Amino acid sequence: MSPLEKHSQQILAVIGEQGDLTLNELVSILRKRRISASRSALSRFFARRGITFKKKFAGGGAQAR
């Protein structure tokens, strides 16, 4: 079992709050919370859950209402 599993609720909560994070940004946030993680470990963690990260292109997101 991955050491990240014991922090799964916290990790998934961060993604729920800030869904547009990159893996590098998520690693930084987790380190501030004293959760040791690497990009590759997080990638495997999300792969096990079927969660993927897609790069969003500038200009394709926010629109004025």
VEXRO-930279 format. One record per residue (C-alpha): chain; z, y negated, x negated; residue number from 1. Coordinates in nm, 3 decimals, decimal comma. Example, Ala and Ser with C-alpha at 12.3 -4.5 7.8 and 13.67 -1.06 7.14 Angstrom:
REM residues 2
- chaine;w;v;u;num
- A;0,780;0,450;-1,230;1
- A;0,714;0,106;-1,367;2
END
This chain:
REM residues 65
- chaine;w;v;u;num
- A;0,000;0,000;0,000;1
- A;-0,086;-0,350;-0,122;2
- A;0,203;-0,582;-0,214;3
- A;0,040;-0,841;0,015;4
- A;0,109;-0,627;0,321;5
- A;0,471;-0,739;0,335;6
- A;0,343;-1,099;0,360;7
- A;0,064;-1,023;0,608;8
- A;0,210;-1,230;0,893;9
- A;0,243;-1,537;0,669;10
- A;-0,108;-1,497;0,527;11
- A;-0,265;-1,453;0,869;12
- A;-0,067;-1,751;1,002;13
- A;-0,207;-1,976;0,727;14
- A;-0,560;-1,864;0,814;15
- A;-0,488;-1,922;1,182;16
- A;-0,375;-2,278;1,111;17
- A;-0,648;-2,362;0,860;18
- A;-0,942;-2,134;0,925;19
- A;-1,182;-2,314;0,691;20
- A;-0,998;-2,235;0,366;21
- A;-1,166;-2,078;0,068;22
- A;-1,002;-1,787;-0,111;23
- A;-0,914;-2,019;-0,402;24
- A;-0,744;-2,265;-0,166;25
- A;-0,555;-1,983;0,000;26
- A;-0,435;-1,852;-0,338;27
- A;-0,298;-2,201;-0,416;28
- A;-0,119;-2,228;-0,082;29
- A;0,035;-1,883;-0,120;30
- A;0,153;-1,956;-0,475;31
- A;0,330;-2,269;-0,345;32
- A;0,506;-2,038;-0,100;33
- A;0,598;-1,806;-0,390;34
- A;0,361;-1,530;-0,278;35
- A;0,174;-1,385;-0,573;36
- A;-0,191;-1,322;-0,487;37
- A;-0,530;-1,317;-0,654;38
- A;-0,874;-1,379;-0,507;39
- A;-0,965;-1,014;-0,540;40
- A;-0,641;-0,893;-0,379;41
- A;-0,690;-1,134;-0,088;42
- A;-1,052;-1,028;-0,054;43
- A;-0,946;-0,663;-0,021;44
- A;-0,662;-0,762;0,217;45
- A;-0,909;-0,935;0,451;46
- A;-1,172;-0,662;0,414;47
- A;-0,921;-0,405;0,540;48
- A;-0,882;-0,621;0,852;49
- A;-1,252;-0,691;0,900;50
- A;-1,204;-1,063;0,831;51
- A;-1,486;-1,231;0,640;52
- A;-1,521;-1,574;0,485;53
- A;-1,852;-1,752;0,529;54
- A;-1,949;-2,066;0,342;55
- A;-2,014;-2,352;0,582;56
- A;-2,285;-2,598;0,488;57
- A;-2,218;-2,972;0,494;58
- A;-2,351;-3,145;0,801;59
- A;-2,348;-2,835;1,014;60
- A;-1,997;-2,879;1,146;61
- A;-1,839;-3,185;1,299;62
- A;-2,022;-3,384;1,560;63
- A;-1,935;-3,716;1,725;64
- A;-1,832;-3,697;2,090;65
END
